[in-house]
Amino acid sequence: MPNATNRILRTAAARADFLESGRSGAAGVPDIVAASWERSQAAGVDHSQPCTDFSDEIDTGSLLMRCARPVLRQLGTDVGDTPMVIALTDSRARVIQRIDTSGAVGRLLDRVNFAPGFRYSEDSMGTNGVGTVFEAGQPISVVGPEHFAENLQTFACTGAPIIDPVTRRIEGVLDISTLSTGWSPLMHTLVKAAAKDIARNLLLDRSQSQQAIFDTYIQIDAKAGRQAVLAFGDSVFMANAAAQALFSSAEQQLLRDHAIFMMGRRDKASDTIALPDDRLVTLRGTRILVGSEVAGLVVIAEIASAPRFGLPGDFDEHVLPQIAIAGHSSSRVVGDLTRQQHQSVAVGSTPAWVRACEQVRQVLTENQPAVVIGESGSGKFTLVAEIFHDAFPDARSVSIDACQIVDEGDTDVDLDTMLAGQAGPTLFIIRNIDQASTEGAEQISNILRALAEHEEPTWCVATLSDSSLDSDLPFQMLLSHFEVAITVPPLRLRTDDLPQIVASVLRQIAPERRVRLSPAAMRVVSRYSWPRNVTQLTEALQHALRQRPVGEIQEQDLPGYCQTTVSHNLTPLEQAERDAIVAALREFDGNRVAAAAHLGMARSSLYRKLRTYGITA
């Protein structure tokens, strides 16, 4: 691996120059690493032997840990015997869980205190795959001498932030660490996919809990008569009419604060609280539990004459099933597609789509290297992967993203590392080859040559955006490795398939909810051009579900841009104006005169903008 060795030597020399002369000495080092070195130095990190602090107060029963557990378990299974350590940290960069697939790597990491309870923030340990992820807010690989601290340079660590889909805060970091000699760009793709799986579980867990709180509130309120009923949970607060009449807003807040306090005190859940006007209030009701954690509380609040301790029958318990998403995305990177749980989006009867499916099935059956061409988001990767695993259910698939190879400079991709512990028939899908740099294309070419000589059965398919076909980008040098080209039609040419596709996407993003599109909403979906194809359709349906989480999605629940047929990309200002016009037309039931007056716009101007933006609402 001469390229990798040269890169390590150059980075080591640059680090030595940096320690001697500052930022100017870090020439040739990625900006994100050089910036981290500067922050580490400014924080006073000892570059030879940094030290960190330990805490025994880490929460191993937290929401993050609960949602990460099935993904970590699946990830540990997927990587098999590959020598590495998988670690999860909390929002304070403290390691809360570690899985060792290699005892040797684990023992080496013990020596640098990369273990549960220890904090790996950048200001204590310097540049690393945990703390630097928090600082940069994006996935990062830190290999060998890219670490600021000398005692970490034996290792390569790749970390990705776990971003809460609701709050958008970084709740923790998922990190994969191994010896620097065993690092592969695939680890970057793998850790990103697994971090997204955990984030998805955070949303599913919260949605499940909130739905349970809401259902319980409705049931108790229906039986409570004129009694005051309140519900509390993460981002949930509801009070019926009786509660609002009996307690002021400030008093309701006091009850909420006390209920949150009670949620952690299962030994004495029913209690009495004194309000500022000296009234005593007792609470009883139902706790919503996920595992051993109280996710919510629905209470009946009653005025009491004297304080009392809780009785065993005061609170029922509603125990929710554990979230058990076993790493859908990450499994596709290093394993099969978990087809028993996966809802196919490779469906349809449009002739061009059926023809593409047949061609993909044929090249996979005959094991011909193929390039699949289509617009961004049109389902190229999904189509190939699903047809492959349908035809070869015992085989596995590996995704290689050309962007990630580019991000890692001229690192030599080690095919043996990719295949370590994973013998057997394998499909390699090289995604977005048109986005590879010259160096990245050369590495992909090396991969393709190595795959052609590999002893185990292998298939190789690449995906390519059709917008790059007439360019002179570096991917052109790769086309000689392929024998067949297959074109996947865009979503706008598959109008007959849209009902099936919409239903399939809804099953994916809301797997246990009864949701569907109304006929009017489906007409809006059918009219729109979907320039980003299935990716944009998924985003639009996610938006609609935030407006109407259950039941029949209406046309007004869809994003405003779905009401347009504009043929050019709008500027941010034009997008804002378009959305304001659509909102006004909806508010006034399509009355253009009233909408123009509301917007402070002449009717002639409104009509002109309706034509310009292709608004059909």
Sequence and secondary structure as in RCSB ss.txt:
>XXXX:A:sequence
MPNATNRILRTAAARADFLESGRSGAAGVPDIVAASWERSQAAGVDHSQPCTDFSDEIDTGSLLMRCARPVLRQL
GTDVGDTPMVIALTDSRARVIQRIDTSGAVGRLLDRVNFAPGFRYSEDSMGTNGVGTVFEAGQPISVVGPEHFAE
NLQTFACTGAPIIDPVTRRIEGVLDISTLSTGWSPLMHTLVKAAAKDIARNLLLDRSQSQQAIFDTYIQIDAKAG
RQAVLAFGDSVFMANAAAQALFSSAEQQLLRDHAIFMMGRRDKASDTIALPDDRLVTLRGTRILVGSEVAGLVVI
AEIASAPRFGLPGDFDEHVLPQIAIAGHSSSRVVGDLTRQQHQSVAVGSTPAWVRACEQVRQVLTENQPAVVIGE
SGSGKFTLVAEIFHDAFPDARSVSIDACQIVDEGDTDVDLDTMLAGQAGPTLFIIRNIDQASTEGAEQISNILRA
LAEHEEPTWCVATLSDSSLDSDLPFQMLLSHFEVAITVPPLRLRTDDLPQIVASVLRQIAPERRVRLSPAAMRVV
SRYSWPRNVTQLTEALQHALRQRPVGEIQEQDLPGYCQTTVSHNLTPLEQAERDAIVAALREFDGNRVAAAAHLG
MARSSLYRKLRTYGITA
>XXXX:A:secstr
 HHHHHHHHHHHHHHHHHHHH GGGGTTS HHHHHHHHHHHHTT  SSS    B S   TTSHHHHHHHHHHHHH
HHHTTT   EEEEE TTSBEEEEEES HHHHHHHHHTT STTBB  HHHH S TTHHHHHHTS EEEEGGGSSSG
GGTTEEEEEEEEE TTT  EEEEEEEEEEGGG  THHHHHHHHHHHHHHHHHHHHHHHHHHHHHHHHHHHHHHST
TSEEEEEETTEEEE HHHHHHS HHHHHHHHHHHHHHHT GGG   EEE TTS EEEEEEEEEEETTEEEEEEEE
EEEESS     TTSEEEEEE       HHHHHHHS   TTT         HHHHHHHHHHHHHHHTT  EEEEE 
TTSSHHHHHHHHHHHH TT EEEEEEHHHHHHTTT    HHHHHTT  S EEEEEE GGG  HHHHHHHHHHHHH
HHH SS EEEEEEEEGGGTTS  GGGGGGGG SEEEE   GGG GGGHHHHHHHHHHHHSTTS EEE HHHHHHH
HHS  TTHHHHHHHHHHHHHHH SSEEE GGGS GGGGB   S   HHHHHHHHHHHHHHHHTTT HHHHHHHHT
  HHHHHHHHHHHTB  
